[in-house]
Amino acid sequence: MSDNLKDILSHLSTEVDQETLLKYLEGRLSDEQRHEIEKRMLASEFNNDAMDGLNEIKNKEKISSLVEQLNRDLHIKLDKKKKRREKLRFKDQPWLYIAIFIILLLVVLSYVVIHRMLQNS
């Protein structure tokens, strides 16, 4: 099983590994193993609700493709957000520092010139 299929399910339960969760959802576990997983999942209401929702899927073979599609969509959205943040981030630009330095120099020189003109008159 590829790691991409496990990305979404990895946060569902820390007590049960993703491979076992997928086997559970696809109905490929013995009754004893299913009971053990259900017992572990009952400890968390969120996990229980998530498993109930996943069990509602009629075609169990589609779960792997749905998980893969969700992971792909999630990665695309995260990449878009990352690119947008990079665009908005203030980048070091040497010409900006030079412009600020020149403006400050002009301000100081203007102050000195005006101050001397006022002293001479």
TIMAR-834659 format. One record per residue: residue in one letter; x, y, z of N, C-alpha, C in turn. Coordinates in Angstrom, 2 decimals, decimal comma. Last residue first. Layout:
residues N
res: A	n.east: X	n.north: Y	n.up: Z	ca.east: X	ca.north: Y	ca.up: Z	c.east: X	c.north: Y	c.up: Z;
...
This chain:
residues 121
res: S	n.east: 21,38	n.north: 83,49	n.up: 8,59	ca.east: 20,53	ca.north: 84,65	ca.up: 8,40	c.east: 20,14	c.north: 85,32	c.up: 9,68;
res: N	n.east: 22,87	n.north: 81,34	n.up: 9,44	ca.east: 23,53	ca.north: 82,41	ca.up: 8,71	c.east: 22,63	c.north: 83,64	c.up: 8,58;
res: Q	n.east: 20,96	n.north: 79,62	n.up: 10,57	ca.east: 22,00	ca.north: 80,20	ca.up: 11,42	c.east: 22,68	c.north: 81,39	c.up: 10,74;
res: L	n.east: 19,47	n.north: 78,85	n.up: 8,33	ca.east: 18,80	ca.north: 79,59	ca.up: 9,40	c.east: 19,83	c.north: 80,25	c.up: 10,34;
res: M	n.east: 21,36	n.north: 77,42	n.up: 6,95	ca.east: 20,78	ca.north: 78,61	ca.up: 6,32	c.east: 20,12	c.north: 79,50	c.up: 7,39;
res: R	n.east: 21,81	n.north: 75,31	n.up: 8,69	ca.east: 22,89	ca.north: 76,28	ca.up: 8,44	c.east: 22,36	c.north: 77,56	c.up: 7,82;
res: H	n.east: 19,27	n.north: 74,00	n.up: 8,51	ca.east: 19,76	ca.north: 74,47	ca.up: 9,80	c.east: 20,88	c.north: 75,51	c.up: 9,62;
res: I	n.east: 19,22	n.north: 73,30	n.up: 5,80	ca.east: 18,23	ca.north: 74,24	ca.up: 6,33	c.east: 18,70	c.north: 74,82	c.up: 7,66;
res: V	n.east: 21,41	n.north: 71,48	n.up: 5,72	ca.east: 21,39	ca.north: 72,68	ca.up: 4,87	c.east: 20,43	c.north: 73,71	c.up: 5,43;
res: V	n.east: 20,56	n.north: 69,51	n.up: 7,57	ca.east: 21,81	ca.north: 70,23	ca.up: 7,79	c.east: 21,81	c.north: 71,53	c.up: 6,98;
res: Y	n.east: 18,20	n.north: 68,60	n.up: 6,33	ca.east: 18,16	ca.north: 69,17	ca.up: 7,68	c.east: 19,40	c.north: 70,02	c.up: 7,94;
res: S	n.east: 19,24	n.north: 67,59	n.up: 3,95	ca.east: 18,28	ca.north: 68,70	ca.up: 3,92	c.east: 18,20	c.north: 69,38	c.up: 5,27;
res: L	n.east: 20,79	n.north: 65,47	n.up: 4,96	ca.east: 21,44	ca.north: 66,59	ca.up: 4,25	c.east: 20,52	c.north: 67,81	c.up: 4,19;
res: V	n.east: 18,72	n.north: 63,85	n.up: 5,99	ca.east: 19,76	ca.north: 64,39	ca.up: 6,88	c.east: 20,45	c.north: 65,58	c.up: 6,23;
res: V	n.east: 17,31	n.north: 63,29	n.up: 3,62	ca.east: 16,63	ca.north: 63,94	ca.up: 4,75	c.east: 17,67	c.north: 64,58	c.up: 5,67;
res: L	n.east: 19,26	n.north: 61,97	n.up: 2,10	ca.east: 18,69	ca.north: 63,24	ca.up: 1,63	c.east: 18,00	c.north: 64,00	c.up: 2,75;
res: L	n.east: 19,60	n.north: 59,70	n.up: 3,72	ca.east: 20,72	ca.north: 60,60	ca.up: 3,48	c.east: 20,24	c.north: 61,96	c.up: 3,00;
res: L	n.east: 17,08	n.north: 58,51	n.up: 3,46	ca.east: 17,54	ca.north: 58,97	ca.up: 4,77	c.east: 18,70	c.north: 59,95	c.up: 4,63;
res: I	n.east: 17,18	n.north: 57,95	n.up: 0,70	ca.east: 16,15	ca.north: 58,84	ca.up: 1,24	c.east: 16,57	c.north: 59,38	c.up: 2,60;
res: I	n.east: 19,35	n.north: 56,14	n.up: 0,62	ca.east: 19,42	ca.north: 57,41	ca.up: -0,12	c.east: 18,40	c.north: 58,40	c.up: 0,42;
res: F	n.east: 18,30	n.north: 54,02	n.up: 2,18	ca.east: 19,52	ca.north: 54,71	ca.up: 2,58	c.east: 19,63	c.north: 56,08	c.up: 1,90;
res: I	n.east: 16,13	n.north: 53,24	n.up: 0,60	ca.east: 15,90	ca.north: 53,75	ca.up: 1,97	c.east: 17,12	c.north: 54,53	c.up: 2,45;
res: A	n.east: 17,53	n.north: 52,36	n.up: -1,69	ca.east: 16,58	ca.north: 53,48	ca.up: -1,79	c.east: 16,31	c.north: 54,08	c.up: -0,41;
res: I	n.east: 18,97	n.north: 50,20	n.up: -0,60	ca.east: 19,69	ca.north: 51,33	ca.up: -1,19	c.east: 18,77	c.north: 52,55	c.up: -1,26;
res: Y	n.east: 16,87	n.north: 48,51	n.up: 0,10	ca.east: 17,75	ca.north: 49,03	ca.up: 1,14	c.east: 18,53	c.north: 50,25	c.up: 0,64;
res: L	n.east: 15,89	n.north: 48,01	n.up: -2,48	ca.east: 15,03	ca.north: 48,64	ca.up: -1,48	c.east: 15,87	c.north: 49,24	c.up: -0,36;
res: W	n.east: 17,92	n.north: 46,67	n.up: -3,71	ca.east: 17,61	ca.north: 48,01	ca.up: -4,20	c.east: 16,70	c.north: 48,75	c.up: -3,21;
res: P	n.east: 17,90	n.north: 44,15	n.up: -2,43	ca.east: 18,97	ca.north: 45,11	ca.up: -2,14	c.east: 18,65	c.north: 46,53	c.up: -2,62;
res: Q	n.east: 15,36	n.north: 42,63	n.up: -0,89	ca.east: 15,67	ca.north: 43,22	ca.up: -2,17	c.east: 16,70	c.north: 44,32	c.up: -1,92;
res: D	n.east: 13,94	n.north: 39,91	n.up: 0,59	ca.east: 15,09	ca.north: 40,82	ca.up: 0,64	c.east: 15,39	c.north: 41,31	c.up: -0,76;
res: K	n.east: 10,36	n.north: 39,91	n.up: 0,49	ca.east: 11,65	ca.north: 39,32	ca.up: 0,14	c.east: 12,75	c.north: 40,37	c.up: 0,26;
res: F	n.east: 7,59	n.north: 39,30	n.up: 2,25	ca.east: 8,52	ca.north: 40,38	ca.up: 1,94	c.east: 9,89	c.north: 39,78	c.up: 1,71;
res: R	n.east: 5,08	n.north: 37,22	n.up: 0,91	ca.east: 6,20	ca.north: 37,39	ca.up: 1,83	c.east: 7,13	c.north: 38,48	c.up: 1,34;
res: L	n.east: 3,31	n.north: 36,76	n.up: -1,10	ca.east: 3,04	ca.north: 37,87	ca.up: -0,19	c.east: 4,19	c.north: 38,16	c.up: 0,76;
res: K	n.east: 4,39	n.north: 34,51	n.up: -2,34	ca.east: 4,22	ca.north: 35,75	ca.up: -3,10	c.east: 4,06	c.north: 36,95	c.up: -2,18;
res: E	n.east: 4,23	n.north: 32,64	n.up: -0,28	ca.east: 5,55	ca.north: 33,03	ca.up: -0,79	c.east: 5,47	c.north: 34,32	c.up: -1,58;
res: R	n.east: 1,48	n.north: 32,38	n.up: -0,06	ca.east: 2,25	ca.north: 32,93	ca.up: 1,06	c.east: 3,63	c.north: 33,40	c.up: 0,61;
res: R	n.east: 0,98	n.north: 31,14	n.up: -2,52	ca.east: 0,39	ca.north: 32,45	ca.up: -2,24	c.east: 1,14	c.north: 33,14	c.up: -1,09;
res: K	n.east: 2,35	n.north: 28,72	n.up: -2,17	ca.east: 2,77	ca.north: 29,64	ca.up: -3,23	c.east: 2,23	c.north: 31,04	c.up: -2,98;
res: K	n.east: 0,81	n.north: 27,64	n.up: -0,08	ca.east: 2,24	ca.north: 27,89	ca.up: 0,12	c.east: 2,75	c.north: 28,88	c.up: -0,92;
res: K	n.east: -1,67	n.north: 27,35	n.up: -1,29	ca.east: -1,52	ca.north: 28,25	ca.up: -0,15	c.east: -0,06	c.north: 28,61	c.up: 0,08;
res: K	n.east: -0,97	n.north: 25,44	n.up: -3,24	ca.east: -1,49	ca.north: 26,75	ca.up: -3,64	c.east: -1,33	c.north: 27,76	c.up: -2,51;
res: D	n.east: -0,21	n.north: 23,28	n.up: -1,62	ca.east: 0,78	ca.north: 23,90	ca.up: -2,51	c.east: 0,33	c.north: 25,28	c.up: -2,95;
res: L	n.east: -2,67	n.north: 22,70	n.up: -0,42	ca.east: -1,55	ca.north: 23,15	ca.up: 0,41	c.east: -0,47	c.north: 23,82	c.up: -0,43;
res: K	n.east: -4,12	n.north: 21,86	n.up: -2,67	ca.east: -4,54	ca.north: 23,05	ca.up: -1,92	c.east: -3,40	c.north: 23,60	c.up: -1,06;
res: I	n.east: -2,62	n.north: 19,57	n.up: -3,35	ca.east: -2,77	ca.north: 20,66	ca.up: -4,31	c.east: -3,16	c.north: 21,95	c.up: -3,59;
res: H	n.east: -2,94	n.north: 17,98	n.up: -1,06	ca.east: -1,60	ca.north: 18,44	ca.up: -1,43	c.east: -1,68	c.north: 19,61	c.up: -2,42;
res: L	n.east: -5,72	n.north: 17,54	n.up: -1,20	ca.east: -5,14	ca.north: 18,22	ca.up: -0,05	c.east: -3,76	c.north: 18,77	c.up: -0,38;
res: D	n.east: -5,93	n.north: 16,08	n.up: -3,57	ca.east: -6,57	ca.north: 17,40	ca.up: -3,46	c.east: -5,99	c.north: 18,21	c.up: -2,31;
res: R	n.east: -4,48	n.north: 13,78	n.up: -2,75	ca.east: -4,03	ca.north: 14,58	ca.up: -3,90	c.east: -4,62	c.north: 15,98	c.up: -3,84;
res: N	n.east: -6,08	n.north: 12,88	n.up: -0,62	ca.east: -4,68	ca.north: 13,25	ca.up: -0,40	c.east: -4,17	c.north: 14,14	c.up: -1,52;
res: L	n.east: -8,46	n.north: 12,32	n.up: -2,00	ca.east: -8,45	ca.north: 13,32	ca.up: -0,93	c.east: -7,03	c.north: 13,80	c.up: -0,65;
res: Q	n.east: -7,55	n.north: 10,25	n.up: -3,68	ca.east: -8,06	ca.north: 11,50	ca.up: -4,26	c.east: -8,06	c.north: 12,62	c.up: -3,22;
res: E	n.east: -6,90	n.north: 8,28	n.up: -1,78	ca.east: -5,87	ca.north: 8,80	ca.up: -2,68	c.east: -6,29	c.north: 10,14	c.up: -3,28;
res: V	n.east: -9,43	n.north: 7,85	n.up: -0,69	ca.east: -8,35	ca.north: 8,34	ca.up: 0,17	c.east: -7,25	c.north: 8,95	c.up: -0,69;
res: L	n.east: -10,72	n.north: 6,84	n.up: -2,96	ca.east: -11,20	ca.north: 8,07	ca.up: -2,33	c.east: -10,12	c.north: 8,69	c.up: -1,44;
res: S	n.east: -9,28	n.north: 4,49	n.up: -3,40	ca.east: -9,22	ca.north: 5,55	ca.up: -4,42	c.east: -9,72	c.north: 6,88	c.up: -3,85;
res: S	n.east: -9,95	n.north: 3,11	n.up: -1,04	ca.east: -8,55	ca.north: 3,41	ca.up: -1,36	c.east: -8,45	c.north: 4,53	c.up: -2,38;
res: I	n.east: -12,74	n.north: 2,93	n.up: -1,31	ca.east: -12,15	ca.north: 3,66	ca.up: -0,18	c.east: -10,71	c.north: 4,04	c.up: -0,50;
res: K	n.east: -13,75	n.north: 1,29	n.up: -3,24	ca.east: -13,54	ca.north: 2,69	ca.up: -3,60	c.east: -12,83	c.north: 3,49	c.up: -2,51;
res: E	n.east: -14,28	n.north: -1,11	n.up: -2,08	ca.east: -13,07	ca.north: -1,03	ca.up: -2,90	c.east: -12,76	c.north: 0,41	c.up: -3,28;
res: K	n.east: -16,75	n.north: -0,77	n.up: -0,88	ca.east: -15,56	ca.north: -0,72	ca.up: -0,03	c.east: -14,27	c.north: -0,64	c.up: -0,83;
res: N	n.east: -19,48	n.north: 0,84	n.up: -1,61	ca.east: -18,46	ca.north: 0,11	ca.up: -2,36	c.east: -17,13	c.north: 0,25	c.up: -1,62;
res: K	n.east: -20,79	n.north: 2,37	n.up: 0,43	ca.east: -21,30	ca.north: 1,08	ca.up: -0,02	c.east: -20,23	c.north: 0,24	c.up: -0,71;
res: I	n.east: -19,97	n.north: 3,98	n.up: 3,34	ca.east: -19,61	ca.north: 3,84	ca.up: 1,94	c.east: -19,99	c.north: 2,44	c.up: 1,48;
res: E	n.east: -20,34	n.north: 3,81	n.up: 6,04	ca.east: -21,52	ca.north: 4,12	ca.up: 5,22	c.east: -21,23	c.north: 3,96	c.up: 3,73;
res: N	n.east: -17,87	n.north: 3,59	n.up: 7,18	ca.east: -18,63	ca.north: 2,35	ca.up: 7,01	c.east: -19,88	c.north: 2,56	c.up: 6,16;
res: L	n.east: -17,17	n.north: 6,25	n.up: 7,39	ca.east: -16,46	ca.north: 5,41	ca.up: 6,41	c.east: -17,21	c.north: 4,10	c.up: 6,16;
res: G	n.east: -18,90	n.north: 6,98	n.up: 9,49	ca.east: -19,02	ca.north: 7,60	ca.up: 8,17	c.east: -18,34	c.north: 6,77	c.up: 7,10;
res: D	n.east: -17,86	n.north: 5,40	n.up: 11,53	ca.east: -19,25	ca.north: 5,23	ca.up: 11,10	c.east: -19,46	c.north: 5,82	c.up: 9,71;
res: M	n.east: -15,30	n.north: 6,50	n.up: 11,72	ca.east: -15,45	ca.north: 5,12	ca.up: 11,28	c.east: -16,88	c.north: 4,84	c.up: 10,83;
res: A	n.east: -15,98	n.north: 9,04	n.up: 12,69	ca.east: -15,27	ca.north: 8,90	ca.up: 11,41	c.east: -15,43	c.north: 7,48	c.up: 10,87;
res: D	n.east: -17,15	n.north: 8,41	n.up: 15,14	ca.east: -17,95	ca.north: 9,05	ca.up: 14,10	c.east: -17,30	c.north: 8,91	c.up: 12,73;
res: N	n.east: -14,87	n.north: 7,31	n.up: 16,40	ca.east: -16,07	ca.north: 6,50	ca.up: 16,23	c.east: -16,96	c.north: 7,09	c.up: 15,12;
res: N	n.east: -13,15	n.north: 9,49	n.up: 16,48	ca.east: -12,77	ca.north: 8,29	ca.up: 15,73	c.east: -13,98	c.north: 7,43	c.up: 15,43;
res: F	n.east: -14,68	n.north: 11,15	n.up: 18,20	ca.east: -14,34	ca.north: 11,58	ca.up: 16,85	c.east: -14,00	c.north: 10,38	c.up: 15,97;
res: E	n.east: -14,73	n.north: 9,67	n.up: 20,56	ca.east: -15,99	ca.north: 9,94	ca.up: 19,85	c.east: -15,72	c.north: 10,36	c.up: 18,41;
res: S	n.east: -12,60	n.north: 7,08	n.up: 21,46	ca.east: -12,68	ca.north: 8,46	ca.up: 20,99	c.east: -13,97	c.north: 8,65	c.up: 20,19;
res: A	n.east: -13,00	n.north: 4,46	n.up: 22,14	ca.east: -12,39	ca.north: 5,34	ca.up: 23,14	c.east: -12,50	c.north: 6,80	c.up: 22,74;
res: L	n.east: -13,80	n.north: 2,98	n.up: 20,00	ca.east: -14,85	ca.north: 3,52	ca.up: 20,87	c.east: -14,29	c.north: 4,49	c.up: 21,91;
res: M	n.east: -11,53	n.north: 1,91	n.up: 18,88	ca.east: -12,09	ca.north: 3,12	ca.up: 18,27	c.east: -13,17	c.north: 3,76	c.up: 19,16;
res: R	n.east: -11,12	n.north: -0,41	n.up: 20,36	ca.east: -10,13	ca.north: 0,68	ca.up: 20,44	c.east: -10,72	c.north: 1,99	c.up: 19,92;
res: K	n.east: -13,36	n.north: -1,89	n.up: 19,53	ca.east: -13,18	ca.north: -1,58	ca.up: 20,95	c.east: -12,20	c.north: -0,41	c.up: 21,12;
res: E	n.east: -12,83	n.north: -2,17	n.up: 16,82	ca.east: -14,01	ca.north: -1,41	ca.up: 17,25	c.east: -13,90	c.north: -1,00	c.up: 18,71;
res: I	n.east: -10,56	n.north: -3,83	n.up: 16,98	ca.east: -10,46	ca.north: -2,48	ca.up: 16,41	c.east: -11,63	c.north: -1,61	c.up: 16,85;
res: E	n.east: -11,72	n.north: -6,13	n.up: 18,11	ca.east: -10,62	ca.north: -5,44	ca.up: 18,79	c.east: -10,47	c.north: -4,01	c.up: 18,28;
res: H	n.east: -13,58	n.north: -6,85	n.up: 16,13	ca.east: -14,06	ca.north: -6,49	ca.up: 17,47	c.east: -12,99	c.north: -5,70	c.up: 18,24;
res: R	n.east: -11,84	n.north: -7,50	n.up: 14,05	ca.east: -12,80	ca.north: -6,39	ca.up: 13,88	c.east: -13,28	c.north: -5,91	c.up: 15,25;
res: Q	n.east: -10,56	n.north: -9,74	n.up: 15,15	ca.east: -9,78	ca.north: -8,53	ca.up: 14,87	c.east: -10,69	c.north: -7,31	c.up: 14,71;
res: E	n.east: -12,76	n.north: -11,47	n.up: 15,27	ca.east: -12,04	ca.north: -11,13	ca.up: 16,50	c.east: -11,22	c.north: -9,84	c.up: 16,30;
res: D	n.east: -13,48	n.north: -11,75	n.up: 12,60	ca.east: -14,42	ca.north: -11,13	ca.up: 13,54	c.east: -13,72	c.north: -10,69	c.up: 14,82;
res: S	n.east: -10,73	n.north: -10,79	n.up: 10,44	ca.east: -11,56	ca.north: -11,77	ca.up: 11,13	c.east: -12,47	c.north: -11,04	c.up: 12,12;
res: L	n.east: -10,84	n.north: -8,53	n.up: 7,62	ca.east: -10,33	ca.north: -8,97	ca.up: 8,93	c.east: -11,27	c.north: -10,00	c.up: 9,53;
res: R	n.east: -11,74	n.north: -7,21	n.up: 5,37	ca.east: -10,79	ca.north: -8,31	ca.up: 5,19	c.east: -10,18	c.north: -8,78	c.up: 6,51;
res: G	n.east: -13,36	n.north: -4,97	n.up: 4,99	ca.east: -13,95	ca.north: -6,22	ca.up: 5,46	c.east: -13,03	c.north: -7,42	c.up: 5,31;
res: E	n.east: -12,44	n.north: -2,50	n.up: 4,44	ca.east: -12,72	ca.north: -3,33	ca.up: 3,28	c.east: -13,28	c.north: -4,68	c.up: 3,67;
res: L	n.east: -12,00	n.north: -1,58	n.up: 7,02	ca.east: -13,02	ca.north: -0,93	ca.up: 6,20	c.east: -13,39	c.north: -1,76	c.up: 4,98;
res: Y	n.east: -9,88	n.north: -3,27	n.up: 7,76	ca.east: -11,14	ca.north: -3,28	ca.up: 8,50	c.east: -12,26	c.north: -2,71	c.up: 7,64;
res: K	n.east: -7,91	n.north: -2,51	n.up: 5,98	ca.east: -8,40	ca.north: -3,89	ca.up: 5,93	c.east: -9,74	c.north: -4,00	c.up: 6,65;
res: L	n.east: -7,57	n.north: 0,12	n.up: 6,89	ca.east: -8,06	ca.north: -0,12	ca.up: 5,53	c.east: -8,59	c.north: -1,54	c.up: 5,38;
res: L	n.east: -6,59	n.north: -0,42	n.up: 9,48	ca.east: -7,83	ca.north: 0,33	ca.up: 9,29	c.east: -8,41	c.north: 0,10	c.up: 7,90;
res: T	n.east: -4,19	n.north: -1,72	n.up: 8,90	ca.east: -5,26	ca.north: -2,47	ca.up: 9,58	c.east: -6,60	c.north: -1,76	c.up: 9,42;
res: E	n.east: -2,82	n.north: 0,43	n.up: 7,79	ca.east: -3,02	ca.north: -0,80	ca.up: 7,00	c.east: -4,18	c.north: -1,61	c.up: 7,59;
res: Q	n.east: -2,64	n.north: 2,23	n.up: 9,90	ca.east: -3,48	ca.north: 2,54	ca.up: 8,74	c.east: -3,78	c.north: 1,32	c.up: 7,89;
res: D	n.east: -2,89	n.north: 0,94	n.up: 13,30	ca.east: -2,14	ca.north: 1,37	ca.up: 12,11	c.east: -3,07	c.north: 1,46	c.up: 10,89;
res: V	n.east: -4,40	n.north: 2,37	n.up: 16,10	ca.east: -4,51	ca.north: 1,33	ca.up: 15,08	c.east: -3,75	c.north: 1,82	c.up: 13,85;
res: E	n.east: -3,95	n.north: 4,57	n.up: 17,68	ca.east: -3,89	ca.north: 3,26	ca.up: 18,31	c.east: -3,88	c.north: 2,12	c.up: 17,30;
res: T	n.east: -4,42	n.north: 6,85	n.up: 16,41	ca.east: -3,01	ca.north: 6,58	ca.up: 16,70	c.east: -2,85	c.north: 5,19	c.up: 17,30;
res: S	n.east: -6,61	n.north: 7,51	n.up: 13,78	ca.east: -6,38	ca.north: 6,79	ca.up: 15,02	c.east: -4,89	c.north: 6,56	c.up: 15,20;
res: L	n.east: -6,58	n.north: 9,55	n.up: 11,82	ca.east: -7,83	ca.north: 9,01	ca.up: 12,33	c.east: -7,63	c.north: 8,31	c.up: 13,67;
res: H	n.east: -4,28	n.north: 10,29	n.up: 10,69	ca.east: -4,73	ca.north: 11,10	ca.up: 11,82	c.east: -6,03	c.north: 10,58	c.up: 12,43;
res: S	n.east: -3,98	n.north: 8,52	n.up: 8,59	ca.east: -2,97	ca.north: 8,52	ca.up: 9,65	c.east: -3,41	c.north: 9,32	c.up: 10,87;
res: L	n.east: -5,73	n.north: 8,78	n.up: 6,54	ca.east: -6,11	ca.north: 7,89	ca.up: 7,63	c.east: -5,14	c.north: 7,94	c.up: 8,79;
res: I	n.east: -4,29	n.north: 10,48	n.up: 4,84	ca.east: -5,54	ca.north: 10,94	ca.up: 5,43	c.east: -5,89	c.north: 10,09	c.up: 6,65;
res: D	n.east: -1,98	n.north: 8,83	n.up: 4,21	ca.east: -1,88	ca.north: 10,19	ca.up: 4,74	c.east: -3,14	c.north: 10,63	c.up: 5,47;
res: K	n.east: -2,16	n.north: 6,38	n.up: 2,96	ca.east: -2,21	ca.north: 6,38	ca.up: 4,41	c.east: -2,22	c.north: 7,79	c.up: 5,01;
res: L	n.east: -1,81	n.north: 6,76	n.up: 0,32	ca.east: -3,12	ca.north: 6,28	ca.up: 0,75	c.east: -3,27	c.north: 6,37	c.up: 2,26;
res: N	n.east: 0,87	n.north: 7,45	n.up: 0,22	ca.east: -0,13	ca.north: 8,48	ca.up: -0,03	c.east: -1,52	c.north: 8,04	c.up: 0,43;
res: D	n.east: 2,26	n.north: 5,07	n.up: 0,53	ca.east: 2,19	ca.north: 5,98	ca.up: 1,68	c.east: 1,14	c.north: 7,06	c.up: 1,48;
res: S	n.east: 0,58	n.north: 2,17	n.up: -0,86	ca.east: 1,43	ca.north: 3,36	ca.up: -0,96	c.east: 1,22	c.north: 4,27	c.up: 0,25;
res: M	n.east: 0,84	n.north: -1,17	n.up: 0,00	ca.east: 0,00	ca.north: 0,00	ca.up: 0,00	c.east: 0,89	c.north: 1,23	c.up: 0,00;
